[in-house]
Amino acid sequence: MSPEQEKSISASMDTPNRTQHDESAQERSAGIGLPAHVAGSGALDQLVHTARDYASAAASENTLKAYAKDWAHFARWCRMRGADPLPPSPELVGLYIADLAAPQGQGATKPPALSVASIERRLSGLGWGYAQRGLPLDRKNRHIATVLAGIRRRHARPPVQKEAILAEDIRAMVATLPYDLRGLRDRAILLIGFAGGLRRSEIVSLDRHKDDTMDSGGWIDILDGGALITLRGKTGWREVEIGRGSSDQTCPVHALEQWLHFGRISFGPIFTGVTRDGKRTRDTRLNDKHIARLIKACVLAAGLRPDLPDAERVKLYSGHSLRAGLASSAEVDERYVQKQLGHASAEMTRRYQRRRDRFRVNLTKAAGL
């Protein structure tokens, strides 16, 4: 192991109280530097910083934060058992995922078992953490692969899907919002998110124009026929068209125009915070968690699913409920929904359609029965 790697590892293990942001920044830049046999210079050092900036943009901020948490959890798990997470040990990782699926302990000290999907995400985080240190993890090793296969076989469950927010639901939700500055903003968020089939991270990443900010995930052009959103997705740039609605009360483009006008948003992030007195907008971009909180609050205010207690109702809905709602409500050819959601396959789009006719194609009758 090189001295640089040892130094990086020592720093990450000896400062457990550092902020999550600092941990994430260190992990992203680990391993990016000059070869040992090359002497540093002003130009090369500047390129190292540039390369580290590009490396930090290799994945979304949320993904990097999740991976950093995964690595921190694994490192803590190892220390509590007198083991060292470095170098990679397939045997140790196999024991770790077994403990995630069937935790040891009793009573209140026993942590909850993780789902198969969560365990696989943890493995991805460990792979990323080792890769940042130049130490690849072989997930195909039998000590990992066979344990994971057994976990899948014994504990795998069908995915739990969030409830779709349908057209009548979104109308009821926006009707609960006031017409002050904060209400105008939240109305635009819900309607644009629904009509565009946008993820919550995509909604808050939007800027008024191209290249307004460094952390922009896209921008909006308002045209006569509607709004054209240019988004930076997982696989590249894509365009999302949002046409004007039949009524100003539920038109996403009209709601956006109202927010931009009264919020005086002419540059930078579109969806920003509002001052405590509700009279002015802030310069700071909203966090994507605001979208989730907004959806849950409006679900309760609109009285959706009144047959369930409040605690159960809010669990049914999330940011993905907007995307699922568009996919389930739009009575158009499936390929248009697929394009709007940015899915690579029709099969992925069908997972979002909560009330589609599953028996529209009847192979039983087609076979002659």
Secondary structure, 3 states (H helix, E strand, C coil): CCHHHHHHHHHHHHCCCCCHHHHHHHHHHCCCCCCCCCCCCHHHHHHHHHHHHHHHCCCCHHHHHHHHHHHHHHHHHHHHCCCCCCCCCHHHHHHHHHHHHCCCCCHHHCCCCCCHHHHHHHHHHHHHHHHHCCCCCCCCCHHHHHHHHHHHHHHCCCCCCCCCCCHHHHHHHHHCCCCCHHHHHHHHHHHHHHHHCCCHHHHHCEECCCCCCCCCCEEEEECCCEEEEEEEECCEEEEEEEECCCCCCCCHHHHHHHHHHHCCCCCCECCEEECCCCCCEEEEECCCHHHHHHHHHHHHHHCCCCCCCHHHHHHHCCCHHHHHHHHHHCCCCHHHHHHHHCCCCHHHHHHHCCCCCCCCCCHHHHCCC
